[in-house]
């Protein structure tokens, strides 16, 4: 997590972000009513295809939210951070 971020949307923020981890809970629903009839007791962390936790980043300047990779790629391509 020691990667630099740069907001690809507002192109101003380099320091203030919220990190968002995704959780999933298995549920079974009634097909007629849509009511949840069973829910797993545990929540599971959503993982990427390579087994890493799925992480989204929200810019606290403009509220843009996307996958972490977009923010790290923007930091690599921003010449002001070199």
Number of C-alpha atoms within 10 A of each C-alpha: 4 4 10 14 24 24 29 20 16 12 13 12 16 15 12 12 18 12 12 15 13 13 13 12 12 11 11 12 12 10 8 6 7 9 10 11 9 11 12 11 9 10 12 12 14 16 15 10 8 7 8 10 14 17 16 17 22 19 24 14 15 13 14 14 20 17 14 18 13 18 23 18 16 17 21 16 12 15 8 7 11 7
